[in-house]
Amino acid sequence: MTDNNGINGKVIAITGAGSGIGEATALLLAERGGKVVLGARRTERLEAVASQIAAAGGEAIFARVDVSRRDDLESFVSLATTTFGRLDVLVSNAGVMPISPLDELRVNDWEAMIDINVKGVLYGIAAALPVFREQKTGHFINTGSTATLRIVPTMAVYSASKLAVKAITEGLRQEAGADLRVTLVTPGMTSTEGASGVTNPDIRANLQKTIDDMAMPASAIARAIAYAIEQPAGVDVGEIVVRPTAQG
Ligand SMILES: NC(=O)c1ccc[n+]([C@@H]2O[C@H](COP(=O)([O-])OP(=O)(O)OC[C@H]3O[C@@H](n4cnc5c(N)ncnc54)[C@H](OP(=O)(O)O)[C@@H]3O)[C@@H](O)[C@H]2O)c1
């Protein structure tokens, strides 16, 4: 690890850090010297990731965060600033994809996608933007999806939630000014636990099969996030799309 790798010493808060893309990102950034602050609802998962980081000589703290609750994001950002004195990067990665045909009226799933995928990102902005403005530096990284680039049956609400994230991220980038950086990371099919939240069993099985057949590892997205962070202060990576080669 070098002192000037663009990640070493940065305080990086990551939501959804107990599994999948968030976990892989936490492990990679901590390995490169980032001080990571891990948030999600299952604290036992966060504790396992934090222990792994500590065992490898890295620095990690964690807290229970439900991103659909504004207060939780406020406390999460406060945890970072009170523990480490600052926050350099907020990775708003927590998300769910309980996809299904609209005819099934799985309204609870629709609400979860709006509350977690969209409001979770907004609450992260509400919590971190004043901190970043005060510091005159800071980096938002939000997680989109290639479901914004190709809308297909069963994915209407999920795609809509990620299109909202895309619009919010681009609007934030335009308003951010010269001091802040704003990045949208747009993953294609990635091998994570994301399919487990699909409530329709047939669609869950199909999605899992597609993941098993062609998904890329979560570490591919972690490297994209690291790339955005490690750029010099005046360089803002606007969007990175990463797909498995097999994805059409
Ligand atoms: N896998 C893919 O193919 C793919 C493709 C494009 C985009 N994405 C996006 O990538 C992001 C990460 O997903 P993943 O694929 O890595 O799936 P994952 O392994 O299921 O990870 C999602 C994480 O979000 C957390 N989470 C869910 N609801 C939350 C809430 N209300 N508050 C706080 N944390 C919450 C989960 O932890 P808890 O349940 O413990 O809270 C979990 O750690 C999501 O935004 C997803 O939409 C994934």
The ligand as an ORCA input file, in Angstrom:
! r2SCAN-3c Opt
* xyz 0 1
  N     -26.390     -8.177     -8.436
  C     -26.647     -7.554     -9.587
  O     -26.714     -8.179    -10.655
  C     -26.851     -6.058     -9.607
  C     -26.893     -5.424    -10.846
  C     -27.065     -4.053    -10.890
  C     -27.181     -3.337     -9.724
  N     -27.156     -3.971     -8.509
  C     -27.284     -3.154     -7.312
  O     -26.148     -3.346     -6.502
  C     -26.474     -3.012     -5.154
  C     -25.962     -4.090     -4.230
  O     -26.711     -5.277     -4.436
  P     -26.054     -6.726     -4.483
  O     -26.267     -7.268     -5.828
  O     -24.672     -6.684     -3.930
  O     -27.064     -7.566     -3.548
  P     -26.963     -8.061     -2.048
  O     -25.840     -9.010     -1.860
  O     -28.352     -8.518     -1.707
  O     -26.615     -6.730     -1.243
  C     -27.563     -5.752     -0.961
  C     -27.202     -5.136      0.365
  O     -28.138     -4.086      0.666
  C     -28.496     -4.203      2.026
  N     -29.820     -3.632      2.222
  C     -30.993     -4.017      1.681
  N     -31.989     -3.276      2.153
  C     -31.439     -2.391      3.039
  C     -31.942     -1.375      3.856
  N     -33.263     -1.093      3.914
  N     -31.088     -0.662      4.607
  C     -29.769     -0.937      4.595
  N     -29.213     -1.885      3.832
  C     -30.060     -2.614      3.068
  C     -28.442     -5.680      2.347
  O     -28.158     -5.915      3.724
  P     -29.303     -6.130      4.844
  O     -30.337     -7.025      4.222
  O     -28.554     -6.747      5.974
  O     -29.812     -4.761      5.177
  C     -27.255     -6.130      1.519
  O     -26.051     -5.997      2.252
  C     -27.993     -2.813     -5.125
  O     -28.271     -1.413     -5.176
  C     -28.448     -3.495     -6.399
  O     -29.667     -2.978     -6.876
  C     -26.973     -5.318     -8.427
*
